[in-house]
Amino acid sequence: MKISARNVLKGTVKAIHPGAVNAEVIITLPGGTEIVSVITLSSVETLGLVVGKPVYAVVKASNVMVAVEE
């Protein structure tokens, strides 16, 4: 896999919660942190996603906001 995105995080599918059109996919990263992605049901099928499958969470954003407690 070659991709231009800088933020590629390897993890494992923890859960898939299908809806009418989209599915919420929960990915567990090493160390236990979880990332949630909402993708189409078609993409879930095309990628062959199932619980336990190794996957990559690819984050592509034009900016990242930073906040602090007051």
C-alpha positions as a Markdown table, in Angstrom:
| # | Residue | x | y | z |
|---|---|---|---|---|
| 1 | Met | 0.0 | 0.0 | 0.0 |
| 2 | Lys | 1.4 | 3.4 | -1.0 |
| 3 | Ile | -0.5 | 6.5 | 0.1 |
| 4 | Ser | 0.3 | 10.2 | 0.3 |
| 5 | Ala | -1.5 | 10.7 | 3.7 |
| 6 | Arg | 1.0 | 11.2 | 6.6 |
| 7 | Asn | -1.4 | 9.9 | 9.3 |
| 8 | Val | -1.7 | 6.1 | 8.8 |
| 9 | Leu | -2.5 | 4.2 | 12.0 |
| 10 | Lys | -2.5 | 0.4 | 12.0 |
| 11 | Gly | -5.2 | -1.3 | 14.1 |
| 12 | Thr | -7.8 | -4.0 | 14.3 |
| 13 | Val | -11.5 | -3.9 | 13.7 |
| 14 | Lys | -13.2 | -4.1 | 17.2 |
| 15 | Ala | -16.8 | -3.7 | 16.1 |
| 16 | Ile | -19.0 | -2.8 | 13.2 |
| 17 | His | -22.4 | -1.2 | 13.8 |
| 18 | Pro | -24.4 | -1.2 | 10.5 |
| 19 | Gly | -27.1 | 1.4 | 9.9 |
| 20 | Ala | -29.5 | 1.8 | 7.0 |
| 21 | Val | -26.8 | 3.2 | 4.6 |
| 22 | Asn | -23.6 | 3.6 | 6.6 |
| 23 | Ala | -21.7 | 1.7 | 9.2 |
| 24 | Glu | -19.8 | 2.8 | 12.3 |
| 25 | Val | -16.5 | 0.9 | 12.4 |
| 26 | Ile | -14.5 | 0.9 | 15.6 |
| 27 | Ile | -10.8 | 0.4 | 15.2 |
| 28 | Thr | -8.5 | -0.5 | 18.2 |
| 29 | Leu | -5.0 | 0.8 | 17.9 |
| 30 | Pro | -2.0 | -0.6 | 19.7 |
| 31 | Gly | -2.2 | 0.6 | 23.3 |
| 32 | Gly | -6.0 | 0.4 | 23.4 |
| 33 | Thr | -6.9 | 3.8 | 21.9 |
| 34 | Glu | -10.0 | 3.5 | 19.6 |
| 35 | Ile | -10.8 | 5.4 | 16.4 |
| 36 | Val | -14.4 | 5.4 | 15.0 |
| 37 | Ser | -15.0 | 5.8 | 11.3 |
| 38 | Val | -18.4 | 6.1 | 9.5 |
| 39 | Ile | -18.2 | 4.6 | 6.1 |
| 40 | Thr | -20.8 | 3.2 | 3.6 |
| 41 | Leu | -22.1 | -0.3 | 4.0 |
| 42 | Ser | -20.8 | -0.9 | 0.4 |
| 43 | Ser | -17.3 | 0.0 | 1.6 |
| 44 | Val | -17.6 | -2.4 | 4.5 |
| 45 | Glu | -18.5 | -5.2 | 2.1 |
| 46 | Thr | -15.9 | -4.2 | -0.6 |
| 47 | Leu | -13.1 | -4.1 | 2.1 |
| 48 | Gly | -14.2 | -7.4 | 3.6 |
| 49 | Leu | -14.3 | -5.8 | 7.0 |
| 50 | Val | -15.0 | -8.2 | 9.9 |
| 51 | Val | -14.2 | -8.0 | 13.6 |
| 52 | Gly | -10.6 | -8.9 | 14.2 |
| 53 | Lys | -9.4 | -7.9 | 10.7 |
| 54 | Pro | -6.2 | -5.8 | 10.6 |
| 55 | Val | -6.8 | -2.5 | 9.0 |
| 56 | Tyr | -5.3 | 1.0 | 8.6 |
| 57 | Ala | -7.1 | 4.2 | 9.8 |
| 58 | Val | -6.0 | 6.9 | 7.3 |
| 59 | Val | -6.5 | 10.4 | 8.6 |
| 60 | Lys | -6.5 | 13.2 | 6.0 |
| 61 | Ala | -7.4 | 16.6 | 7.2 |
| 62 | Ser | -6.7 | 20.1 | 6.0 |
| 63 | Asn | -6.2 | 21.3 | 9.6 |
| 64 | Val | -6.1 | 20.2 | 13.2 |
| 65 | Met | -7.5 | 22.4 | 15.9 |
| 66 | Val | -5.8 | 22.6 | 19.4 |
| 67 | Ala | -7.7 | 23.4 | 22.6 |
| 68 | Val | -6.9 | 23.8 | 26.2 |
| 69 | Glu | -8.9 | 23.9 | 29.4 |
| 70 | Glu | -9.3 | 27.4 | 30.9 |
